[in-house]
Amino acid sequence: MSLPNHFDLVATDGRARTGRLTTPHGVVRTPAFMPVGTAGAMKGMHWREVRDAGADIVLGNTYHLMLRPGAERIAALGGLQTFTGWNGPMLTDSGGFQVMSMSELRKVAEKAVTFRSHIDGAMVELSPERSIEVQRLLGSDIAMQMDECVRLPADPDDIERAMLLSLRWAERSKRAFETAPPGYMLFGIAQGGDVSQLRQASARGLVEIGFHGYAIGGLAVGEPQAVMLAMVEEVAAHLPDDRPRYLMGVGTPDDILEAVARGIDMFDCVMPTRNGRHGMAFTRFGQINLRNARHADDPRPLDEQSLWPSTRDYSRAYLHHLVKSGETLGAMLLSEINIAYYQRLMADIRDAISQGTFADFRERTRAGWAMGDIPPR
């Protein structure tokens, strides 16, 4: 099957790239960070806040949505965009990572993964064909092949077994996707753990099969950052320049900045909203823990220079009060503050690449994080 290219490379600066990915529901500016709406909702945020923060695309999850409310039900209600009210592009993760995290409840075989639902205990079979069918029913703009993700550290033989199985599943996923309407995309996922030769073999195998885009999976699952970045370099070196590259489940602002420097175009992570629910704010000064008592009498905002109203207009004392009191508003405000920071970071990265100043931007941004929060006067 010939796969048309929907990705336009706009500018490069070293290995960093900025581009435009055209989907049936709109254009995604890259590098892009995809906020995670696992079950079709952004925890603590309305979709309009996600859009206002600057997000072009969000992520949903096959595993969770197929169990509840069900892919067939969502399809009958018009697909994910109509069902949720998010009118922009969506990517759906195939469910492989969620199945990995349920190791005591699942069995992996060549045909499919069988697992016990965490909702009602029912046995469920998820094959590459069913994963693609579910994603097509959901109507996501970008579907992911089904893969097996191995948590690191792991035995090299197990890493190789999972990588080869993922390649075979990639072929089956592509065949199952052949009837998708024009404009919709399927990404392959490179596996191989922390073994360079396996990562290279996986990347070469996926390119030979051919996909609209390529993801790097099985990282940020327990390995040091240096190992993760080394594996990113190994895979990126074998991927075509004219296709988008997606580093799955990553991560911290520093992880993103370093991965962009190595040629990555797309990211997702639950960290902005999850950390926000636990009283943590991402800022140009690094992470700030609003639970700390030093904020109780501090009238300053998190960052008076921020363009995002909640970052600029609420005092640290008030945010501290909300967090310590367990008020829902505290989690909501910090979640939107964090999503807005991530989206601002991506916009600044795109601008720096376009202007040929990415190296300087990277150095200044990391220096700001290293400096830490500015204490009260």
C-alpha positions in Angstrom: 0.0 0.0 0.0 1.4 3.4 -1.0 1.2 5.8 1.9 0.8 9.5 1.0 2.9 12.0 3.0 0.9 14.5 5.1 4.0 16.1 6.8 5.7 19.2 5.5 9.1 20.1 6.9 9.2 23.9 7.3 12.7 24.5 8.8 15.6 22.7 10.4 18.3 23.9 12.8 20.8 21.2 13.4 18.8 18.1 13.9 15.9 20.0 15.4 12.9 20.3 13.0 9.7 22.3 12.7 6.9 21.3 10.4 3.1 21.0 9.7 1.2 17.7 9.9 -2.1 17.9 8.0 -4.9 15.7 9.4 -8.7 15.4 8.6 -9.5 17.6 11.6 -6.8 20.3 11.2 -3.1 21.1 11.0 -0.7 20.2 13.8 2.4 22.5 14.2 5.5 20.5 15.2 7.3 20.0 17.4 4.0 19.4 19.2 3.0 18.3 22.7 -0.2 16.3 22.9 -2.1 16.7 26.2 -3.4 13.3 27.3 -7.2 12.8 27.5 -7.0 9.1 28.2 -10.7 8.3 28.5 -11.9 11.1 26.2 -11.5 13.9 28.9 -8.7 16.1 30.1 -8.5 15.7 33.9 -9.4 19.0 35.5 -9.7 21.0 32.3 -12.3 22.0 29.7 -11.4 21.4 26.1 -11.5 25.2 25.4 -8.8 25.7 27.9 -6.7 23.1 26.2 -7.2 24.8 22.9 -6.7 28.3 24.3 -3.4 27.1 25.8 -2.2 26.4 22.2 -2.6 22.6 21.8 -3.3 21.5 18.2 -3.8 17.8 19.0 -4.7 15.7 21.9 -4.4 12.0 22.7 -7.0 9.3 23.6 -6.4 5.7 24.5 -7.7 2.6 22.7 -7.6 0.4 25.8 -9.7 2.6 28.1 -12.1 3.8 25.4 -12.8 0.3 24.1 -13.7 -0.8 27.7 -15.8 2.2 28.5 -17.9 3.5 26.9 -17.0 1.2 24.0 -15.8 1.9 20.5 -19.0 0.9 18.8 -21.0 3.2 21.0 -18.6 6.2 20.3 -18.9 5.4 16.6 -22.7 5.4 16.8 -22.5 8.8 18.5 -20.4 10.3 15.7 -16.8 9.5 16.7 -14.4 10.9 19.3 -14.5 14.5 18.2 -18.3 14.7 18.2 -18.6 12.6 21.3 -16.1 14.6 23.4 -16.5 18.1 21.9 -12.8 18.4 21.0 -13.0 19.6 17.3 -9.3 19.2 16.5 -7.0 16.4 15.6 -6.7 13.3 17.8 -4.2 10.5 18.1 -5.1 7.3 19.8 -2.5 5.1 21.5 -3.0 1.4 20.6 -3.2 0.3 24.2 0.1 -1.6 24.3 1.5 0.4 27.2 -1.6 -0.1 29.3 -1.5 -3.8 28.7 2.1 -3.9 29.8 1.2 -2.2 33.1 -1.3 -5.0 33.8 1.4 -7.8 33.7 -0.4 -9.9 36.3 -3.7 -9.7 34.4 -2.6 -10.4 30.8 -1.2 -13.0 28.5 0.7 -12.2 25.4 0.5 -14.6 22.4 1.2 -14.3 18.7 -2.4 -13.9 17.8 -3.4 -11.3 20.5 -3.1 -10.2 24.0 -5.7 -11.5 26.4 -6.3 -9.5 29.6 -8.8 -9.1 32.4 -10.7 -5.8 32.3 -9.9 -3.6 35.3 -13.6 -2.4 35.2 -15.6 -5.6 35.5 -13.1 -8.5 35.4 -14.3 -9.7 32.0 -11.7 -11.4 29.7 -10.9 -9.3 26.7 -8.8 -10.1 23.6 -6.9 -7.4 21.8 -5.3 -8.3 18.5 -3.6 -5.9 16.1 -6.6 -6.2 13.9 -9.0 -5.4 16.7 -6.8 -2.5 17.9 -7.0 -0.9 14.4 -10.8 -1.6 14.2 -11.3 0.1 17.5 -9.2 3.1 16.5 -11.1 3.4 13.2 -14.4 3.3 15.1 -13.2 6.0 17.4 -12.3 8.1 14.3 -8.9 9.2 15.5 -6.8 11.1 12.9 -3.7 9.2 13.8 -3.8 5.5 14.8 -0.9 3.6 16.3 0.1 0.0 15.5 -0.3 -2.5 18.3 3.0 -3.3 19.9 4.4 -4.9 23.0 6.1 -2.6 25.4 8.7 -4.0 27.9 9.5 -2.2 31.1 13.2 -1.6 31.6 15.5 -2.9 32.8 14.7 -6.2 31.1 16.4 -9.3 29.8 17.8 -8.7 26.3 16.2 -11.9 25.1 12.8 -10.7 26.2 13.4 -7.3 24.6 14.3 -9.0 21.3 11.2 -11.2 21.5 8.9 -8.3 22.1 10.6 -6.2 19.3 10.2 -9.0 16.7 6.6 -9.6 17.8 5.9 -5.8 17.5 7.3 -5.9 13.9 5.0 -8.8 13.0 2.1 -6.9 14.6 3.1 -3.8 12.6 2.6 -5.7 9.4 -0.8 -6.9 10.5 -1.8 -3.5 11.8 -0.9 -2.0 8.4 -3.0 -4.6 6.5 -5.9 -3.9 8.8 -5.6 -0.1 8.2 -5.8 -0.4 4.4 -9.5 0.5 4.2 -9.1 3.7 6.2 -10.4 6.9 4.4 -7.9 9.2 2.8 -6.1 11.6 5.1 -6.1 9.3 8.2 -2.8 8.1 9.3 -1.1 5.0 10.9 2.2 5.2 12.8 4.6 2.3 13.4 6.3 2.0 16.7 10.0 1.2 17.1 10.8 -1.0 20.1 14.0 -2.6 21.2 14.4 -1.4 24.8 17.9 -0.2 25.6 19.7 -2.4 23.1 21.1 -0.4 20.2 21.2 -3.2 17.6 17.5 -4.1 18.4 16.5 -0.4 18.1 18.2 -0.1 14.7 16.6 -3.4 13.5 13.2 -2.3 14.6 13.5 1.1 12.8 14.7 -0.5 9.6 12.0 -3.0 9.7 9.3 -0.4 10.2 10.6 1.7 7.3 10.6 -1.3 5.1 6.9 -1.9 5.9 6.1 1.8 5.4 4.0 4.1 7.6 2.7 7.6 7.6 4.8 8.4 10.6 7.1 6.6 13.1 7.0 6.5 16.9 9.6 5.5 19.4 8.0 3.4 22.2 9.2 1.6 25.3 11.2 4.5 26.7 10.7 6.6 29.8 9.8 3.3 31.5 12.6 3.2 34.1 15.8 3.9 32.3 18.0 7.0 32.9 17.6 10.0 30.6 21.0 9.4 29.0 19.9 5.9 27.9 16.6 7.2 26.6 18.3 9.9 24.5 20.9 7.4 23.2 18.0 5.2 22.0 16.3 8.2 20.4 19.4 8.9 18.4 19.7 5.3 17.3 16.2 5.2 16.0 16.0 8.7 14.5 19.1 8.0 12.4 17.2 5.3 10.5 13.9 7.1 10.0 13.0 9.1 6.8 13.3 12.8 7.1 9.9 13.4 5.4 7.8 11.6 8.0 6.9 12.8 11.5 8.7 11.2 14.5 6.8 10.7 17.8 8.5 9.9 21.2 5.8 8.2 23.2 5.1 9.0 26.8 7.8 11.7 27.2 7.9 13.7 29.4 9.6 16.4 31.4 10.3 19.8 29.7 14.0 18.9 29.7 13.3 15.5 28.1 11.3 17.3 25.4 14.0 19.9 24.8 16.7 17.3 24.4 14.6 15.0 22.2 13.8 18.0 19.9 17.5 18.5 19.6 17.7 14.9 18.3 15.0 15.3 15.7 11.8 14.4 17.4 8.5 16.1 16.3 5.7 14.9 18.7 5.3 14.1 22.4 2.7 13.2 24.9 2.7 12.8 28.7 0.3 12.8 31.7 2.8 14.8 33.7 1.4 18.3 33.3 -2.0 17.4 34.7 -0.9 14.7 37.1 1.7 16.9 38.7 -0.8 19.7 38.8 -3.2 17.6 40.8 -0.4 17.1 43.3 0.4 20.7 43.8 3.3 21.1 41.3 3.6 23.9 38.8 5.9 23.9 35.7 7.5 27.4 35.1 10.5 28.9 33.4 12.2 28.6 36.8 11.6 24.9 36.9 9.1 23.0 38.9 7.5 24.8 41.9 5.9 22.8 44.8 2.9 24.9 46.0 2.6 22.6 49.0 5.7 24.2 50.5 5.0 26.5 53.5 7.1 29.3 52.1 4.3 30.1 49.7 1.7 30.7 52.4 2.3 34.4 52.7 3.7 35.1 49.2 1.5 37.6 47.2 3.5 37.1 44.0 2.1 35.1 41.1 4.0 32.1 39.8 5.4 34.2 36.9 4.4 37.8 36.4 5.8 37.7 32.9 3.6 34.7 31.8 1.1 35.2 29.0 -1.3 32.7 30.6 -3.8 34.5 33.0 -3.8 31.9 35.7 0.0 31.8 35.9 0.1 35.6 36.1 -2.9 36.6 38.1 -3.3 34.2 41.1 -1.0 34.6 44.1 1.2 31.9 45.3 -0.5 32.2 48.7 -3.9 31.5 47.2 -2.6 28.5 45.2 -0.9 27.2 48.3 -4.2 27.6 50.2 -6.2 25.7 47.5 -3.6 22.9 47.4 -3.4 22.5 51.2 -7.1 22.6 51.5 -7.7 20.0 48.9 -9.9 22.3 46.9 -10.7 21.0 43.4 -9.9 24.5 42.0 -6.3 24.1 43.0 -5.8 21.0 40.9 -7.7 22.6 38.0 -5.7 25.8 38.0 -2.3 24.0 38.3 -3.3 21.6 35.5 -4.1 24.5 33.1 -1.0 26.4 34.2 1.1 23.3 33.4 -0.6 22.6 30.0 -0.1 26.3 29.1 3.5 26.2 30.1 4.1 23.1 27.9 2.4 24.7 25.0 4.3 27.9 25.4 7.5 25.9 25.5 6.6 24.1 22.2 5.7 27.5 20.5 9.0 29.0 21.6 10.9 25.9 20.3 9.2 26.2 16.9 10.0 29.9 16.7 13.6 29.2 17.7 14.1 26.5 15.1 12.5 28.7 12.4 14.9 31.6 13.3 17.9 29.3 13.5 18.5 30.1 17.2 17.5 26.8 18.7 20.9 26.1 20.3 20.8 29.5 22.1 17.2 29.0 23.2 18.0 25.5 24.5 20.9 26.9 26.6 18.9 29.8 28.0 16.0 27.7 28.8 18.0 25.1 30.7 19.9 27.9 32.5 16.5 29.2 33.7 15.5 25.9 35.0 18.9 25.4 36.7 18.6 28.8 38.4 15.5 27.7 40.2 12.6 29.7 41.6 13.2 33.3 42.6 12.8 33.7 46.4 10.5 36.4 47.8 12.1 39.9 48.2 
